[in-house]
Amino acid sequence: MNRHASPVTRHGTWDDPIVCRCEEVTVSQVVRAIREGYDTLEELKRHLRVGMGPCQGRTCLPLLARILSRETDRPLGEVMEEVSIRPPLVPVPFELWRGR
């Protein structure tokens, strides 16, 4: 094993690619969760923590939606309607609040 490789490259394989790099969630974990009954994006997000990392789901939520759509035979648009996307919080300099 390469000691200098990131945990993501050590755990992901071509047969089981990573869906969420921040939380190191793989396709097989997503499919397993769907088959266990987590069949909405919100349920998958809470169960697997997908979209909870520093990127706030910019990459993984669309991938998660596609996998959920494929596994449940539901249209992608229907699957995407189930998620409530919240803008990430960004630190703002205090001077902006003081009006200077």
Contacts in CASP RR format, 6 or more apart in sequence:
PFRMAT RR
TARGET T0000
AUTHOR 0000-0000-0000
METHOD contacts of the structure
MODEL  1
MNRHASPVTRHGTWDDPIVCRCEEVTVSQVVRAIREGYDTLEELKRHLRV
GMGPCQGRTCLPLLARILSRETDRPLGEVMEEVSIRPPLVPVPFELWRGR
1 10 0 8 1.000
2 9 0 8 1.000
2 10 0 8 1.000
7 24 0 8 1.000
8 18 0 8 1.000
8 21 0 8 1.000
8 24 0 8 1.000
11 18 0 8 1.000
11 24 0 8 1.000
11 26 0 8 1.000
12 18 0 8 1.000
12 26 0 8 1.000
16 26 0 8 1.000
16 27 0 8 1.000
16 28 0 8 1.000
17 26 0 8 1.000
17 27 0 8 1.000
18 24 0 8 1.000
18 25 0 8 1.000
18 26 0 8 1.000
18 27 0 8 1.000
19 25 0 8 1.000
19 26 0 8 1.000
19 27 0 8 1.000
19 29 0 8 1.000
19 30 0 8 1.000
19 50 0 8 1.000
19 60 0 8 1.000
19 63 0 8 1.000
19 64 0 8 1.000
19 67 0 8 1.000
20 48 0 8 1.000
20 49 0 8 1.000
20 50 0 8 1.000
20 51 0 8 1.000
20 53 0 8 1.000
20 57 0 8 1.000
20 59 0 8 1.000
20 60 0 8 1.000
20 63 0 8 1.000
20 64 0 8 1.000
21 55 0 8 1.000
21 59 0 8 1.000
21 60 0 8 1.000
22 51 0 8 1.000
22 52 0 8 1.000
22 53 0 8 1.000
22 54 0 8 1.000
22 55 0 8 1.000
22 57 0 8 1.000
22 60 0 8 1.000
23 48 0 8 1.000
23 49 0 8 1.000
23 50 0 8 1.000
23 51 0 8 1.000
23 52 0 8 1.000
23 53 0 8 1.000
23 60 0 8 1.000
25 48 0 8 1.000
25 49 0 8 1.000
25 50 0 8 1.000
25 60 0 8 1.000
27 67 0 8 1.000
29 48 0 8 1.000
30 44 0 8 1.000
30 48 0 8 1.000
30 50 0 8 1.000
30 64 0 8 1.000
30 67 0 8 1.000
30 68 0 8 1.000
31 67 0 8 1.000
31 71 0 8 1.000
33 44 0 8 1.000
33 47 0 8 1.000
33 48 0 8 1.000
34 44 0 8 1.000
34 67 0 8 1.000
34 68 0 8 1.000
34 71 0 8 1.000
34 72 0 8 1.000
35 71 0 8 1.000
37 43 0 8 1.000
38 44 0 8 1.000
38 47 0 8 1.000
38 48 0 8 1.000
39 68 0 8 1.000
39 72 0 8 1.000
40 68 0 8 1.000
40 79 0 8 1.000
40 82 0 8 1.000
41 61 0 8 1.000
41 64 0 8 1.000
41 65 0 8 1.000
41 68 0 8 1.000
41 79 0 8 1.000
41 80 0 8 1.000
41 82 0 8 1.000
41 83 0 8 1.000
42 82 0 8 1.000
42 83 0 8 1.000
42 84 0 8 1.000
44 50 0 8 1.000
44 64 0 8 1.000
44 68 0 8 1.000
45 51 0 8 1.000
45 52 0 8 1.000
45 61 0 8 1.000
45 64 0 8 1.000
45 83 0 8 1.000
50 57 0 8 1.000
50 60 0 8 1.000
50 61 0 8 1.000
50 64 0 8 1.000
51 57 0 8 1.000
51 60 0 8 1.000
51 61 0 8 1.000
56 88 0 8 1.000
61 83 0 8 1.000
61 85 0 8 1.000
65 76 0 8 1.000
65 79 0 8 1.000
65 80 0 8 1.000
65 83 0 8 1.000
66 76 0 8 1.000
68 74 0 8 1.000
68 79 0 8 1.000
69 75 0 8 1.000
69 76 0 8 1.000
69 77 0 8 1.000
69 78 0 8 1.000
69 79 0 8 1.000
72 79 0 8 1.000
END
